[in-house]
Amino acid sequence: MRLTIGALSAIERVGNKLPHPFWLFVIMAGLVILASVVLSALNVSVVSPADGETVSVTSLLSTEGIHFIIGDAISNFAAFPPLPLIVAVMIGVSVAEQSGLITAALRGSVTRVPKKWLTFAVVLTGISASVASDAAYVVYIPLAAMVFKAVGRSPILGLVVGFGSVSAGYNAALTITLTDALMSGLSTSAAQIIDPGYVVNPLANFFFTFASAIFLAIVITLLTELVLVKLSGNAREDEDAEIGDLGSMLLTDSERKGMRRAGLTLLVYFGLIAAVLAPPASPLRGEDGGVLSSPLLSGVAFVLAIAFLLVGIVYGRTTGSLPTMASVPPAMAVGVRELAPVLVLFFAAAQFIAYFSWSGMADVIAISGANFLESTGVPPALLFVGFLVLAAILNVFITSGSAQWALIAPVFIPMFMLMGISPETTQALYRIADSATNIISPMSAYFIMVLGLLQKYRKDAGVGTMISLTLPISITVFVSWTLFFFLWWGLGIPLGPGTPYTY
């Protein structure tokens, strides 16, 4: 334990020296510029296995390069694939969140569950709480502690289970979330380095993440009842602990009525879509008459935005949280305002990826890396494990999942594509690594937040207490979810609708 705490303290010290992700991308962009000058001067080039043409590195400080850096800065940002996706989805999600629907759904999911199913319900709801984005941490984790206390169980155990399910299971869910739109946009941008027409759909990993949510819920439930319950027994709450009042978390009659109406609205919405899509000549089908080529899939972000918007409006009008239709646009605006830090990060990330691609460095690194790995004869399974371990380690230092994916996707997606591995497969692997180590990173603001909550129940709790309770979840999720992926991959089950494993 002392060794673990010492290692995490070292990680915290190193991580604290890292710059803000915005400056990290600015620095990386600067390094790309310098590297392009050096590699261009050395006439570094490779032969593309796709068409046999020679790909050379072009200096970003050449006349053309300078024109690109200055003249295309705005278009690089505007054409950044995640940008329109996340804005569109967030407009709808924000209405559902501002109306109180998402919070009510989280509360309602666990406050009326029979005791014998409580742990599983808390875990599964926490895993799917990523639909509320980072609000899930603030709303759901304290609720999980109060729910456990209300049935006579340790609130510390409830706190850890809530944190573990929300954080370690963040990239798995029973529904499409904002993360799907965000990650698919970044994956598309990286894939287009090799194939300009390639698009990664937000539904690309949906089958896998849906099944993973149920699988992880079972795994974390078993871990809780067999291991964590014993560990939490050694960390009992103080007699004067600030437990909180579960009564205020129960749904009111108005909220239940709003939930029913919102649920009915959602059923009608998707029912109408299914009815229109069913006829072979439906305008919602693709040009080939297929469902997988339907604009509903390519435009799934818009479909989801409308769904969140409709249920949010219905719930808000029912409960009075959105008293008039004039209240809806301001609720939308809240979501856009909350995206401001992400948009700032995206501006720098868009330039970094654009420089990396335009200079030809992305192609050279991808082709060289793919050629080297193929020459070693390393099997795909071993490549996957290596990528998982690397991403998991990086995630301890760079806790923003989107920032880390924007940083490594332009390297690994093109490289793996040249080895015949699809971007969707690489993205699915990243989901595992990004989720599993969230819960043990002292660099995470939510790690600190949960430690603060823990100290409300036990004043002498410290980082060691947190690690002793969360490390088993991190290790178990990483190992079990990795094995689950290999089983899924080995059986050849699609990761999502029409999603290939190979490129």
Secondary structure per residue as TSV (DSSP state, phi and psi in degrees):
chain	resnum	aa	ss	phi	psi
A	1	M	-	360.0	-43.7
A	2	R	H	-61.2	-38.8
A	3	L	H	-63.5	-41.9
A	4	T	H	-64.2	-45.1
A	5	I	H	-63.8	-40.4
A	6	G	H	-63.0	-40.8
A	7	A	H	-65.0	-42.1
A	8	L	H	-69.3	-32.9
A	9	S	H	-64.8	-39.4
A	10	A	H	-65.2	-41.3
A	11	I	H	-60.4	-42.2
A	12	E	H	-62.9	-42.1
A	13	R	H	-64.1	-44.3
A	14	V	H	-65.9	-44.9
A	15	G	H	-62.7	-35.2
A	16	N	H	-66.3	-19.8
A	17	K	T	-86.3	-12.0
A	18	L	S	-70.9	143.2
A	19	P	-	-73.5	167.5
A	20	H	-	-56.4	144.9
A	21	P	H	-50.5	-33.1
A	22	F	H	-60.1	-49.5
A	23	W	H	-70.3	-28.1
A	24	L	H	-61.5	-42.8
A	25	F	H	-70.6	-34.6
A	26	V	H	-63.1	-44.4
A	27	I	H	-62.8	-44.2
A	28	M	H	-62.5	-39.3
A	29	A	H	-63.2	-41.0
A	30	G	H	-63.1	-40.4
A	31	L	H	-65.7	-36.3
A	32	V	H	-63.0	-42.0
A	33	I	H	-60.8	-48.8
A	34	L	H	-63.4	-43.2
A	35	A	H	-63.7	-37.3
A	36	S	H	-64.6	-35.3
A	37	V	H	-65.7	-47.0
A	38	V	H	-66.4	-48.6
A	39	L	H	-67.0	-32.8
A	40	S	H	-67.6	-41.1
A	41	A	H	-64.6	-31.0
A	42	L	T	-86.3	0.3
A	43	N	T	57.9	41.1
A	44	V	-	-70.9	131.9
A	45	S	E	-154.4	162.8
A	46	V	E	-140.9	163.8
A	47	V	E	-100.0	124.2
A	48	S	-	-70.8	128.1
A	49	P	T	-72.2	-13.7
A	50	A	T	-75.3	-47.5
A	51	D	T	-128.7	1.4
A	52	G	-	77.0	4.5
A	53	E	-	-84.0	153.2
A	54	T	E	-84.0	129.9
A	55	V	E	-109.3	121.6
A	56	S	E	-113.1	159.2
A	57	V	-	-85.7	130.7
A	58	T	-	-107.3	133.2
A	59	S	-	-68.1	132.6
A	60	L	T	-78.9	-6.7
A	61	L	T	-103.2	11.9
A	62	S	S	-76.0	172.2
A	63	T	H	-58.2	-46.1
A	64	E	H	-63.3	-40.4
A	65	G	H	-64.9	-43.0
A	66	I	H	-64.4	-41.1
A	67	H	H	-59.9	-39.2
A	68	F	H	-66.7	-46.6
A	69	I	H	-58.9	-44.2
A	70	I	H	-85.9	-48.4
A	71	G	H	-72.7	-27.4
A	72	D	T	-107.6	9.1
A	73	A	H	-59.0	-45.1
A	74	I	H	-70.3	-42.6
A	75	S	H	-67.9	-32.2
A	76	N	H	-60.2	-43.1
A	77	F	H	-69.7	-45.5
A	78	A	H	-65.1	-32.5
A	79	A	T	-91.5	4.6
A	80	F	-	-66.6	114.0
A	81	P	T	-51.8	-39.1
A	82	P	H	-68.7	-22.0
A	83	L	H	-59.4	-57.8
A	84	P	H	-67.5	-31.1
A	85	L	H	-63.9	-50.1
A	86	I	H	-69.4	-35.0
A	87	V	H	-66.4	-44.8
A	88	A	H	-62.5	-47.4
A	89	V	H	-66.3	-41.2
A	90	M	H	-66.3	-30.0
A	91	I	H	-59.4	-42.9
A	92	G	H	-74.6	-44.2
A	93	V	H	-60.1	-37.6
A	94	S	H	-62.0	-38.5
A	95	V	H	-65.0	-43.1
A	96	A	H	-63.9	-36.8
A	97	E	H	-73.8	-45.9
A	98	Q	H	-67.1	-28.5
A	99	S	T	-73.8	-16.6
A	100	G	T	95.5	1.1
A	101	L	H	-63.5	-46.6
A	102	I	H	-64.8	-44.1
A	103	T	H	-62.0	-42.9
A	104	A	H	-63.6	-38.9
A	105	A	H	-63.9	-40.9
A	106	L	H	-65.2	-44.3
A	107	R	H	-64.6	-46.3
A	108	G	H	-65.6	-23.3
A	109	S	H	-71.3	-24.5
A	110	V	H	-124.0	-14.7
A	111	T	T	-82.4	-9.0
A	112	R	T	-124.3	23.4
A	113	V	-	-91.2	138.1
A	114	P	-	-56.7	146.5
A	115	K	G	-56.4	-39.1
A	116	K	G	-67.7	-20.2
A	117	W	G	-104.5	5.2
A	118	L	H	-60.7	-49.5
A	119	T	H	-60.0	-47.6
A	120	F	H	-61.5	-42.2
A	121	A	H	-64.8	-42.0
A	122	V	H	-63.1	-43.2
A	123	V	H	-67.6	-48.5
A	124	L	H	-63.7	-40.8
A	125	T	H	-65.7	-40.7
A	126	G	H	-63.3	-40.4
A	127	I	H	-63.2	-41.3
A	128	S	H	-82.1	-5.7
A	129	A	G	-68.2	-9.3
A	130	S	G	-62.7	-13.8
A	131	V	G	-61.4	-24.4
A	132	A	G	-90.8	7.9
A	133	S	T	58.2	-143.7
A	134	D	T	-69.3	-15.0
A	135	A	H	-61.4	-23.0
A	136	A	H	-60.1	-37.5
A	137	Y	H	-62.9	-45.7
A	138	V	H	-71.5	-40.8
A	139	V	H	-85.1	-45.9
A	140	Y	H	-84.3	-37.9
A	141	I	H	-63.5	-46.9
A	142	P	H	-62.3	-34.5
A	143	L	H	-62.3	-42.6
A	144	A	H	-60.2	-39.9
A	145	A	H	-64.3	-42.8
A	146	M	H	-68.3	-36.0
A	147	V	H	-64.4	-44.7
A	148	F	H	-62.2	-42.9
A	149	K	H	-63.5	-37.1
A	150	A	H	-65.0	-25.0
A	151	V	T	-103.1	14.2
A	152	G	T	85.3	15.5
A	153	R	S	-105.2	169.5
A	154	S	-	-66.8	125.3
A	155	P	H	-67.1	-26.1
A	156	I	H	-65.2	-41.9
A	157	L	H	-62.1	-43.4
A	158	G	H	-62.0	-39.1
A	159	L	H	-62.9	-45.9
A	160	V	H	-66.6	-42.3
A	161	V	H	-64.2	-42.1
A	162	G	H	-62.3	-45.5
A	163	F	H	-64.8	-43.6
A	164	G	I	-63.2	-41.0
A	165	S	I	-72.2	-42.3
A	166	V	I	-68.4	-46.1
A	167	S	I	-82.6	-54.4
A	168	A	I	-71.4	-21.8
A	169	G	T	-106.4	20.0
A	170	Y	T	-59.4	-35.4
A	171	N	T	-93.2	12.9
A	172	A	-	-121.3	142.4
A	173	A	-	-162.7	159.9
A	174	L	S	-83.3	-10.4
A	175	T	S	-130.4	168.7
A	176	I	-	-73.1	137.6
A	177	T	-	-124.2	175.4
A	178	L	H	-60.3	-32.5
A	179	T	H	-61.3	-36.8
A	180	D	H	-61.8	-44.2
A	181	A	H	-66.0	-41.5
A	182	L	H	-66.4	-49.5
A	183	M	H	-66.8	-39.2
A	184	S	H	-65.7	-34.6
A	185	G	H	-65.5	-44.1
A	186	L	H	-66.4	-37.9
A	187	S	H	-66.3	-39.1
A	188	T	H	-60.9	-46.6
A	189	S	H	-58.9	-41.2
A	190	A	H	-71.3	-40.4
A	191	A	H	-65.7	-32.3
A	192	Q	T	-72.3	-7.5
A	193	I	T	-64.0	-36.3
A	194	I	T	-95.0	-43.5
A	195	D	-	-128.9	98.8
A	196	P	T	-56.7	-21.3
A	197	G	T	-98.3	3.3
A	198	Y	-	-77.5	135.8
A	199	V	-	-130.5	128.6
A	200	V	-	-96.8	117.6
A	201	N	-	-77.7	145.3
A	202	P	T	-57.2	-21.0
A	203	L	T	-90.0	7.0
A	204	A	T	-57.7	-32.6
A	205	N	T	-113.1	13.9
A	206	F	H	-62.1	-43.8
A	207	F	H	-59.3	-43.3
A	208	F	H	-69.0	-43.9
A	209	T	H	-69.5	-34.5
A	210	F	H	-63.1	-50.4
A	211	A	H	-66.0	-35.1
A	212	S	H	-64.5	-35.5
A	213	A	H	-60.3	-45.2
A	214	I	H	-69.2	-43.6
A	215	F	H	-60.1	-48.9
A	216	L	H	-66.3	-33.3
A	217	A	H	-62.1	-40.9
A	218	I	H	-66.7	-45.7
A	219	V	H	-62.0	-48.9
A	220	I	H	-68.4	-33.4
A	221	T	H	-63.2	-47.4
A	222	L	H	-62.7	-41.9
A	223	L	H	-61.7	-40.6
A	224	T	I	-61.7	-50.6
A	225	E	I	-73.9	-26.5
A	226	L	I	-97.5	-27.5
A	227	V	I	-124.3	-55.9
A	228	L	I	-64.3	-33.3
A	229	V	H	-61.5	-32.1
A	230	K	H	-75.8	-40.8
A	231	L	H	-65.5	-41.6
A	232	S	H	-70.0	-21.8
A	233	G	H	-66.0	-23.4
A	234	N	T	-87.8	-0.1
A	235	A	S	-130.3	62.9
A	236	R	-	-72.5	151.0
A	237	E	-	-73.2	154.2
A	238	D	-	-67.2	154.8
A	239	E	T	-63.6	-31.3
A	240	D	T	-100.7	26.3
A	241	A	-	-63.4	147.9
A	242	E	-	-84.9	92.7
A	243	I	-	-79.1	-41.3
A	244	G	-	98.0	168.7
A	245	D	-	-113.8	111.5
A	246	L	G	-68.8	-26.6
A	247	G	G	-55.4	-37.9
A	248	S	G	-71.1	-13.4
A	249	M	G	-92.4	-10.8
A	250	L	S	-72.3	147.5
A	251	L	-	-72.2	139.4
A	252	T	-	-82.6	169.3
A	253	D	H	-59.7	-41.4
A	254	S	H	-63.2	-40.8
A	255	E	H	-67.9	-40.1
A	256	R	H	-63.5	-40.0
A	257	K	H	-63.4	-41.7
A	258	G	H	-64.0	-39.4
A	259	M	H	-64.0	-42.2
A	260	R	H	-61.9	-45.9
A	261	R	H	-66.9	-38.0
A	262	A	H	-65.3	-41.1
A	263	G	H	-63.5	-42.0
A	264	L	H	-64.4	-39.7
A	265	T	H	-61.5	-41.9
A	266	L	H	-64.8	-41.1
A	267	L	H	-63.7	-43.2
A	268	V	H	-64.0	-42.6
A	269	Y	H	-59.2	-52.9
A	270	F	H	-73.1	-27.6
A	271	G	H	-64.6	-41.8
A	272	L	H	-65.0	-40.8
A	273	I	H	-61.6	-44.5
A	274	A	H	-63.7	-39.7
A	275	A	H	-65.6	-40.4
A	276	V	H	-72.7	-32.3
A	277	L	H	-76.8	-23.8
A	278	A	S	-61.1	-46.8
A	279	P	S	-60.7	138.2
A	280	P	T	-56.4	-29.0
A	281	A	T	-95.9	17.5
A	282	S	-	-60.8	137.2
A	283	P	T	-67.6	-12.9
A	284	L	T	-86.0	-4.9
A	285	R	S	-84.5	163.2
A	286	G	-	-71.4	175.5
A	287	E	T	-61.2	-28.2
A	288	D	T	-89.1	6.2
A	289	G	S	80.6	6.4
A	290	G	-	-90.5	159.5
A	291	V	S	-81.0	-38.4
A	292	L	T	-66.2	-23.9
A	293	S	T	-95.9	10.0
A	294	S	S	-64.8	145.5
A	295	P	H	-62.4	-15.7
A	296	L	H	-64.1	-31.5
A	297	L	H	-82.6	-46.2
A	298	S	H	-67.4	-27.4
A	299	G	T	-110.3	31.6
A	300	V	H	-63.1	-27.8
A	301	A	H	-62.0	-40.9
A	302	F	H	-68.2	-41.1
A	303	V	H	-60.2	-43.2
A	304	L	H	-67.3	-40.1
A	305	A	H	-59.9	-43.2
A	306	I	H	-64.8	-39.3
A	307	A	H	-62.0	-49.8
A	308	F	H	-62.0	-39.1
A	309	L	H	-63.1	-46.9
A	310	L	H	-63.4	-48.9
A	311	V	H	-68.5	-32.8
A	312	G	H	-65.5	-41.9
A	313	I	H	-65.0	-46.6
A	314	V	H	-61.2	-45.8
A	315	Y	H	-64.6	-44.9
A	316	G	H	-64.7	-39.8
A	317	R	H	-70.3	-32.4
A	318	T	H	-70.5	-44.0
A	319	T	H	-86.9	-16.1
A	320	G	T	91.6	0.3
A	321	S	S	-70.2	-23.9
A	322	L	S	-121.0	83.5
A	323	P	-	-61.9	-31.2
A	324	T	S	-137.9	165.9
A	325	M	G	-66.3	-21.1
A	326	A	G	-67.8	-16.1
A	327	S	G	-79.7	-14.8
A	328	V	H	-71.9	-50.8
A	329	P	H	-56.1	-42.3
A	330	P	H	-61.7	-34.4
A	331	A	H	-65.0	-38.2
A	332	M	H	-61.8	-42.6
A	333	A	H	-63.2	-31.9
A	334	V	H	-58.3	-43.1
A	335	G	H	-62.5	-40.4
A	336	V	H	-67.4	-40.0
A	337	R	H	-62.7	-39.2
A	338	E	H	-67.6	-18.7
A	339	L	T	-82.3	-7.3
A	340	A	H	-50.7	-48.2
A	341	P	H	-61.5	-35.8
A	342	V	H	-67.8	-40.8
A	343	L	H	-65.0	-38.4
A	344	V	H	-62.2	-44.1
A	345	L	H	-63.7	-41.2
A	346	F	H	-62.2	-35.0
A	347	F	H	-59.9	-46.5
A	348	A	H	-69.6	-40.8
A	349	A	H	-64.3	-38.7
A	350	A	H	-62.5	-40.0
A	351	Q	H	-67.9	-43.0
A	352	F	H	-58.3	-49.2
A	353	I	H	-65.9	-39.5
A	354	A	H	-63.9	-43.4
A	355	Y	H	-63.3	-43.9
A	356	F	H	-60.0	-41.1
A	357	S	H	-76.3	-49.7
A	358	W	H	-60.9	-39.5
A	359	S	T	-67.4	-18.2
A	360	G	S	89.0	-4.8
A	361	M	H	-63.8	-35.7
A	362	A	H	-61.5	-44.2
A	363	D	H	-65.3	-43.9
A	364	V	H	-62.9	-46.2
A	365	I	H	-65.9	-42.3
A	366	A	H	-64.4	-46.5
A	367	I	H	-67.9	-44.4
A	368	S	H	-63.9	-44.8
A	369	G	H	-63.5	-42.3
A	370	A	H	-65.0	-42.3
A	371	N	H	-62.7	-41.2
A	372	F	H	-65.0	-47.1
A	373	L	H	-64.5	-38.2
A	374	E	H	-67.6	-35.2
A	375	S	H	-68.5	-25.5
A	376	T	H	-80.9	-14.4
A	377	G	T	70.5	22.9
A	378	V	-	-67.5	126.3
A	379	P	-	-68.4	152.7
A	380	P	H	-54.0	-39.2
A	381	A	H	-59.6	-39.7
A	382	L	H	-69.9	-36.5
A	383	L	H	-61.1	-43.3
A	384	F	H	-61.4	-44.7
A	385	V	H	-63.5	-43.0
A	386	G	H	-60.4	-43.2
A	387	F	H	-64.6	-42.3
A	388	L	H	-60.1	-45.8
A	389	V	H	-65.0	-44.4
A	390	L	H	-61.6	-47.7
A	391	A	H	-64.4	-37.7
A	392	A	H	-65.4	-40.3
A	393	I	H	-66.4	-45.5
A	394	L	H	-60.7	-33.5
A	395	N	H	-66.4	-25.0
A	396	V	H	-66.7	-33.5
A	397	F	H	-92.2	-40.1
A	398	I	-	-109.1	91.5
A	399	T	-	-77.8	-14.6
A	400	S	-	-77.3	113.9
A	401	G	H	-61.0	-41.0
A	402	S	H	-68.5	-38.0
A	403	A	H	-64.8	-44.7
A	404	Q	H	-66.4	-40.9
A	405	W	H	-66.8	-38.1
A	406	A	H	-64.2	-27.5
A	407	L	H	-81.0	-41.6
A	408	I	H	-101.2	-21.0
A	409	A	H	-59.1	-41.8
A	410	P	H	-63.9	-15.7
A	411	V	H	-93.7	-51.3
A	412	F	H	-82.0	-36.8
A	413	I	H	-62.5	-50.0
A	414	P	H	-61.9	-40.3
A	415	M	H	-62.2	-46.9
A	416	F	H	-69.1	-32.1
A	417	M	H	-60.6	-41.1
A	418	L	H	-69.2	-15.9
A	419	M	T	-98.5	6.7
A	420	G	T	89.3	12.8
A	421	I	B	-102.0	128.0
A	422	S	-	-71.6	152.4
A	423	P	H	-58.5	-34.3
A	424	E	H	-64.7	-33.8
A	425	T	H	-69.1	-44.8
A	426	T	H	-61.7	-40.2
A	427	Q	H	-63.7	-41.2
A	428	A	H	-62.1	-40.4
A	429	L	H	-63.7	-41.4
A	430	Y	H	-62.6	-35.0
A	431	R	H	-55.7	-42.3
A	432	I	H	-64.5	-50.9
A	433	A	H	-64.9	-39.8
A	434	D	H	-67.6	-36.1
A	435	S	H	-77.1	-45.4
A	436	A	H	-61.9	-35.0
A	437	T	T	-100.2	2.2
A	438	N	G	-56.2	-39.7
A	439	I	G	-73.5	-15.5
A	440	I	G	-114.9	6.4
A	441	S	-	-84.1	115.9
A	442	P	T	-69.7	-8.0
A	443	M	T	-82.0	-12.3
A	444	S	-	-80.0	132.3
A	445	A	H	-62.3	-30.2
A	446	Y	H	-78.1	-26.4
A	447	F	H	-61.1	-45.1
A	448	I	H	-66.9	-39.8
A	449	M	H	-61.5	-45.5
A	450	V	H	-68.5	-34.6
A	451	L	H	-61.0	-40.3
A	452	G	H	-62.5	-41.3
A	453	L	H	-65.4	-39.5
A	454	L	H	-61.4	-37.8
A	455	Q	H	-72.0	-14.6
A	456	K	H	-70.5	-29.7
A	457	Y	H	-90.5	-32.5
A	458	R	-	-143.0	106.7
A	459	K	T	-63.3	-30.1
A	460	D	T	-90.3	7.5
A	461	A	-	-68.4	139.0
A	462	G	-	-133.4	-165.9
A	463	V	H	-59.9	-37.0
A	464	G	H	-61.0	-40.6
A	465	T	H	-62.4	-44.6
A	466	M	H	-60.7	-46.3
A	467	I	H	-65.4	-40.2
A	468	S	H	-63.0	-27.1
A	469	L	H	-93.1	-27.9
A	470	T	H	-100.4	-26.1
A	471	L	H	-59.6	-41.6
A	472	P	H	-58.9	-35.8
A	473	I	H	-67.0	-45.0
A	474	S	H	-59.3	-49.8
A	475	I	H	-65.0	-44.9
A	476	T	H	-63.5	-44.2
A	477	V	H	-64.2	-44.6
A	478	F	H	-61.1	-49.0
A	479	V	H	-69.5	-49.7
A	480	S	H	-67.3	-40.1
A	481	W	H	-69.3	-34.8
A	482	T	H	-63.3	-46.0
A	483	L	H	-63.9	-37.4
A	484	F	H	-63.2	-40.0
A	485	F	H	-62.1	-45.6
A	486	F	H	-63.9	-35.4
A	487	L	H	-65.4	-46.2
A	488	W	H	-59.7	-46.3
A	489	W	H	-66.1	-43.4
A	490	G	H	-63.8	-34.0
A	491	L	H	-80.7	-9.8
A	492	G	T	73.0	22.8
A	493	I	-	-73.9	130.5
A	494	P	-	-58.0	143.2
A	495	L	S	-72.4	-26.3
A	496	G	S	-165.1	179.9
A	497	P	T	-61.7	114.9
A	498	G	T	71.3	15.6
A	499	T	-	-86.4	122.5
A	500	P	-	-88.4	155.4
A	501	Y	S	-86.5	-26.7
A	502	T	B	-110.0	159.6
A	503	Y	-	-119.9	360.0
